[in-house]
């Protein structure tokens, strides 16, 4: 009950809580239904008699952190989850060199929000567990990814892909972006945090393609990615298309060919990658050539 009260207090302080007439926050009881709603909404939380509706997609970072605590507590009380955090399990199962994980996490933790930092650390452990031979976990990696999505939303899967692709590594783009912003006037830390959140939450830096996608799926995905790039104007000047799995190369190239029929000035280039098919798109090339 305390966790729900904390969430209601937080959203109320932010002006994103709506309560039904004649219903006060103090009326909320343990037996009230707590419902998670997807998509956009005017308020982050709505309270009516016997019902609390939460809209995590529109919550602030701090409100979302409190929401995640509520979700985890609800699941544990219902017995719907019995799990160790991936960090705890990996550490308890195997003596390992955590220097690489700690190095990446410590580099970014003060540069991004608490929520994104916490998510990054868990994704680093997931990737470590995935690549470690002989590491036997209590359940398949996919189930841990499902747990992560339950706790953080769809951004968790996207962040995990970005970690796998090396965007956070030494020489990766998220480090380059900070160095570039540090050479500009203004507060680089706040600018970086804002740009990072924009890129992550709107999935603007890469489109991920899996073995189940068709060339038309790729075409529509690229078009949507380009539209979002121009809609949100992120700091980075590129967007990538990356394949997850061995059978993605052909479907990505076919989808890209379909896109280029409509966007004939779009410049692309292949990226070197041992594990993925990776193609970089340069959206600004379309407007540059069209203005000549």
N, C-alpha and C positions, 0 to 999 in steps of 0.2 A: 504493500500500500504506500509505503514511503517513497518508493521509486516513481510510482505514478504521480504522487503529489509533487515530487521534484520536477517531473516533466510538465505538469500543468502550471506550476509556478514559473518555470522558465519561459514557456510559450506565452503566458499571460504578460510577463515583463517585456516581452518582445512585441506585444500587440498582435500575436498570431493565434490566440485562443478565443473561441466563440462558445458561449454557454447559452443553453436554452433559457428562455424567460422563466423565472422562479426556481432555477437550478443554480446552486453555488458550488464552488470547488470543494467546500467543506462537506457537501452532501455525498461526494463520491465514496462508495463503499467497496469492500473486497469482492462482493458478488456481482459487481457491474461488469458487463461485457466489454472487453477491450478488442477493437477491430482495427486491422491494418488495411488502409485503402491505398491503392496505387494511383499514380497520375497527379496532375496539378489540382490545386484547390486554393481558395482565397485564404484559408487559415490552415495552420499546421495541425491543430487539434480542435475537434468539435465535441462538445459534451451536451448530451440530452439525458433525460431521466433513464437511468439504468444502462446507458451506453456511452462509450468513449470511442470516437473515431480518430485515428491518427493517420496523417498524410506525410510520411517520411520524405517524399520527394521535394517538399517545399520547406523542410525544416532547416534552421541554421545549423552550423556545425556543432554547437554546444547542445542545442535541443536534440539533434540526432544522436549524440553520444548518450544522453539520458534515455532516449527512446530505445537504443540498443540494450541498455541495462534492463529496461522493463521487459523487452522481448526475451532476453536470456533468462531472466528470473521466472517469467511466465512458463517458458518451456521446461525449465528445471522442475518447477513445482508440479507440472502436469506429467512429468516423467517422460516427456517426448524427446529429451536429449539426455544421453549419458555419455559424455565425452570429456577428454582432456583437451585443452588448447593444444594446437599443433606444436607450439614452442615447448610446452611442458613435456609433451610426449616424446618428441625427438630428443630433447635433452636427457630425459630419463632412460631412453632406450639405448643411447649410444654416446660414448665419449667422442666428441668431435671438435674440430677447430672452428670456432664460431667467429673468428677474426673477420672474415669476409662479410658475414651478416651484420656484425656489430659496426663494421666500418661504413657500410652503406647506410644503415639506419642512423648512426650518429651524425653522418654528414647531412642528412635531410631533416632530422627531427625538429630542429629549431627553425627551419625554413618553411615548413608546411604546417597545416592545422593539426591539432591533436588527433582528430579522427583519421585524417589521411596518414599521419605518422604511424598510428596504431595499425592501420590496415596494411601499410607498407611492410612493417616488421613481420606480420603474419604471412604475407605473400612471400617474403624472403625465406621464411622457414618452409613454406610449402614447396618452393622451388628447390631448396636444399634437399628436402626429403625425397622429392621426385628424382633427383639426379644421384642420390646416394645408393650405391650398390649394397645389398645385404641389409638394408634398413627395413625391418618388418614392423609396420604400424598396426594399430588395433583394427583399422578398417581402411578401405581403399582411399586413395588420394581424392577421388571424385566426391566422396562423401564429405571430406573436409572442405572441399570447395563449395559444396551445397550448404554446409554450416556457415561458411563465410558469407555467402550470398544472403542467407537468412538474417545474419547480424548486420550487414552493411548495405545490402541492396545490390543492384546490378553493377554498380561501380566496382565492387569487389572482384568480379570476374575480369573486368577491364584492367584493373590495376595488376592483377596476377599475370595477365598476358604481357603487360608492359614490362614487368619485372623479368619475365622469361625472355623478352626480346632485347634486354640490355639497356633500356632507356635510362636506368638509374646507375649503371656502372660507370667506372672511370672512363671518360671520353664519351659517355652517353649524353643525349640531348639535354636532359634535365639539369645536368651539371653545366653544360655549355651555356644554357639560358641564363643561369645565375651570374656567370662571369660576364656575360654581355650586359646584363642589366646593371651590374655593379659599376660599369664604366659610364653610366648615364646619370643625369641629375635626378634628384628626388630620393625617396626611400626605397632602395632596391629590395629590402626584405618584404615590405608590404606589397610592392608591385609584383614580386615573384610569387607571393602567396596567392594573390588575386589571379595571376595568369595561370598558375598551376591548377588552381581549383576550376577555372574555366575549361582548361584542356581536359582535365580528368573527368569532371562531371558531365561534360557534353561530348566526350569521346572524340576529340578533334584531331588527335595526333596520328591515329592509325585505325584502319578498318581491318578486323580479323575475319578470315574466311576459313571455314572448316570443311571436312570431307563431305558433309551433307548438303553444302550449298551448290547451287547450279550457276551457270554463267549469267543467267538473268538475275539471280540473287546478287551476284557480284556487281553487275551493272547498276542495279537499283541502289546497292549499298554505296558505291562510289559516287553516284549522283547525289545521294543524300549527304554524304561526307563533304562534297564540294559545296553544296548549298549551305550546310552548317558552317563551313569555313568562312564563307563570305558574310553569313549572317552574324557570326560572333567575332570575327576578325581577331583570332588568337595571335600571340606574339610570333610563333614559329611561322616560317614561310613555306612550309611543305605539309603534305599529309602522306602517310604510307599505307600501302595495302600489304598485308602479311598473311601467309597461309599457314594454318595449323594442320599438320598432317602431310603425308607423302603424296597425296593425290590432288593437291590444290593448284599446282603450277599451271596446268592446262586450263582449268576453269577460270583462274584469275586472268590469264592472258586473253581468253575468249571474252570475258566480261569487259576487260579494258578496251578491246577492239570495238565492242559495241558502244562503249562510252565515247570513244574517239570519233565515231561517225557523227556525233552531235557537237563534240568539243574538239574540233580538229587542231586547234592551236595549243592544246594541253601538252606540256613537256613532261616526259617521264624518264626515269632511269632505274636500272636494276641496282639493288644494294647487295653487297657481299654478306652472306649469312650461311652458316653451316647447317642450321636447323630449320630454316624457314624459307619459303619463297617470299621475297621482299622487293616491292617496287615503290619508288618514291614519285609522288605527283607534285608538280609545282603549279598550284592554282593561279598564281598571279601571271603566269605566262599567257593565259587566255586573254586577260584584259590588256596586257602589254601589246600583244600582236594585233588585237582587234582595234587598237587606237592608232595604229600606223596608217 
